[in-house]
């Protein structure tokens, strides 16, 4: 959501009132809403863990019905003062603005969340609870649910088979055993794996959920806040504080359903798995209640769900969502075939489903079988446990005949699992290839991936500054380069230019880029090759060759030379116009400096004018006016162009240092 206003506290006339300066910083902000809902949003945006946070959540203020019913319980009046005197907020109790002081500043995306606001009694600040129920296993504040129903990942071994989810909204819980500051670095969080926790992160978000795993010193947290549902990885130092969640006994009138929490993590739950030869049978519970399109592609997605895993760090994370456990025939085969299809878009399972699944039959649950499921939010813990343990869910029963019994080997010892995918609503495609997709040659291909795949994945990680195996990257690129693969030559050139996995060596970089350009003359490769040579003054090319390349470039219709995102010289959204401007600028430098081309200051200035919107080009035009370089000297014009360059964001001091001015 875009930031709309900048807020400054001008004055705090009394403990219950504020006068704010409000400045619009976005064209869509519109006039300042003089409503209690808008005012409450402003107070919430800067509330930290003050008294207001114990009564109101961000979910509340984004809920139109709740705001309409309750906002006046916190905000008595909100209005603009005459003569631009500021925006005044009067609260019903001093506690609701106790967290705000004179001079505070913040930015906000607040808006008017409701059309009308009903009168209601002022909300009194919450008193300290009489007692806190810390034992979540016996508390009505937490809902028991089998852990393997929660996450579409293998259940971490440290996690209990049963998890307990916060049942109510965040204000119904207090924090105990709070950790902050240096304690966060010293604490052994393994003791808290599986516990319901509350934490406050560096984005000023107060969250409630579970600690589900520890991964290389990071906390893997599952947040159940309505606005931030999802799994997140956090360094302890990135948290302002964290502690165990304790139920206060005060529900504050809010009761969440189990579905509100778990649908963000998984789509369904597979149970009662049976394998007989080439036939797979299982029952599964589909949480969204819509009838899925269970064709061969969707069945393959379900079969592959327990095999999905993050790609080995040595190869980077680029295909983390579509990597599979290669220790099983299906996982190894899917890994191989997904690489084959990696440039053909999404819906991978529907492209190859018929290669693995010969036929499908499905029995749907009874239409009224969801009735009991709809009522689970009102059940007591004892009843809920009974439902979960007996798997009393409205399940689909599926039977699939495979093209090879090998695809079912991983199901022989497979326990129930949850899954999350979006592969149910697209028709499966015909499979025209031979059904046998797992011969000896292809097994070798899976177990020993070709250098193109690994170099592509590692290079993605290098560009994105993610973890990768440097030796594997360079060795894979070298093997691919030896086979004259143009894309790998470009990537290898950039590694030497940027110092990724090797020592910087511009001369080698230009050599690899030159080989790539001679094989496949892409505009991106031309720009990279010439710019690397020019910036490092390598003089690798004769003037005839350089002039011919620039002449060729000017004759190109660049729309006919699409930018290839796989060479990663530019981001995939880099526009053709930007590439053309960069090459024009490079030609201008060569003409002005006499680098590789015959020095011609007048022609160089003409090229700079073609790309005058680039700050560096604007500066060079100013320099030409200052020095009388290719044009009559005019210091007034020079100053004007220098000003344009600075306004465009040019660091003049750094630019002049590089140019030797």
Phi, psi and omega in degrees: 000134184287144173288131187252320186227153170253131187245135173228132177280109181281323186196149173239084188300329180210167180301339184252008184221155180222150168237119186249142167271128182238122179243128177286129181236013179217138182298340181267006187294322181071186179292155180290122179289125180266065184229154177295330178294316177297316180298318180296322176299319179299316179296322181293325184296341183235027192274341183056228177245035179288183183303325182298326182293341179277348182249330188228138174249165176297330176300322180298311187287342175269359179264110186303317182294317180296315181298316180301322184278329194239345187302321181291348174288344180245325183245117181282319182205147176216118182203156175279135177278151180295161177056038177056040182279359178113179181253119184261134175238127174245120182264162182279349178206147181301331183299331186288344174233019181295337183277000184246135182234164175306135176087352177300144179226143173199164175253153186215152171253023184298149178213181177273108189276353183218156180278329181215159183230121183275151177291144178206164179291147175301141179274128179273141178302142183291135174277164179299134181296151180296317180208156178248132177269097183276331180283091186292341181290340180242005186267142175287354180278356183227146183250126178281139179206140179303133185299323183287357172272350192271318194236139178273044174221160175303138182294124178303141184298335181283351186272138177294150177300335179245130176248158182236114185264142174301127186273330188249180178290161186307321181298347180277005185231148172246165180255136174234163182053046185291134176244137176205166178062225183296335180300329181296326181281333188264342188285143175271099186286351178299335179289345183252001180300126181094353181276145168291129184231160169238137179216161181233115189262180185288350175267013181060037176251129175264122188236157173228139182175214183235149165270111187260344180189164170244135185222105178053046178084352179265152176268128174262106187252137175254110183270136179247012174293137186302327183272350185224035180299137176148171179266136180224147179254132185217133169289141178307323182292342180279351179265143175280323172196164178204151178192174180284147180272132177237133181283131182274344186089350179256105184280348179057026175076010183242129180226117180269150174274161176300321182300322180304329181274313194269345182293336178288349185250329182209155182269328183193187188219124181260132180219175176050058182277132178225137179234127175225103182063242180265008185252131176247131175232135172203162174256145176215148182255120182260112191289332184278358172071345178287146181288116182284154176273090188272075174264190184298324180294317179294321178296319177299321178299319178293319179298324185275345186307313181287353181263347183293139181204167176286141179295146180309139181304333181297335182254004180085186187246009192300320181254035187301328183281345183233037175249148189228158178294112185279001179279356177243151180303316181294316180298316180296317181295317179295322177301316181294311187285332178291330174295322179298326185259012191294341180260010186249024173085193185277193179061043181303316184297327182283341176284328189240002186306316183289347176285338184248328187245119183278320182204159183221139169225142186225138172244124183275156176290163177296144184304325183268006185287347178277354185301311181294323179299322180295338185264006187295337180295340182262357183283151172279165183304319182300316180292321179298315179301321180296318179297311183295314185294327180269002180051046182277060182251152174286099189255147165279146174248124186238141174228127181233137177260122185271158176283344180205132179297342180299331182294347184253006184301323184287348180273352184297325179241022185280127175275167177305150183210157173263165182214158175215115173202167182236049187248023185260351192239031177221135184292141177291147182265155176298150177248108186267347181281163177302148181294330181283109182236028184214051180275180187300317181298318182286329174299318178297322179297321180290314185286337179231078186303145181290158185296335181298314182295311182295319181296322178298312183293315180295321181295321175305316181293321179297314179299318182275007179056040175256170182292137177202164181270110185295317180296320180294320180299308185291318180296321179293318179295319180297317179298317180292322179295323178298336178266014177059045174273115188299316181298319180293325177296320177297314180298319179296319177300319181289326176302316180289330180285320183268346185078032178272114176071354177218167173289145179300136178206088183302326180298314177295322180302313181294325178299313181293319180294323179296317177300318180296319183292322179296330181277324189209089191285079175272147179297324179297318181292321177302312181298314180297317181296310184290321180294318178298318180294317183291313184297329182257007176049056184270337180053050183280342190235147177288160180296325179296316181293317181298316180295321179296320180295316179294322178295319177299315182300318182292337180272349182287140163268100191297340176297336178275357179238072186301145179290131181265111183295343185279347175273346172056025172287329175232161172294156187297338181269004180296128187274154179303320181300323180292321178295317180297320179297318180297319179291323176297317178299318180297319178297320180299317178300315181299320180291317181294320184272346187070033181266106178079334177244158177296131184297127180211092186295326180293315178292323178299317178297323179298320178292320178300322181294333179294334183234041186296345178287344176280127184306320179297321178293319178300320179296319180294326176296317176300319180297322179296318177294323181293320186262355187067039185267098180080005181198161180295137182298136178206099186292330179295316177294323180300312180299322181297317180289324176299320180296320178297320180296316179293320178297329178284357176104011182287132170276096190299317182299314180292320180297314181294324178298314181294324183275352179076026178275000000 
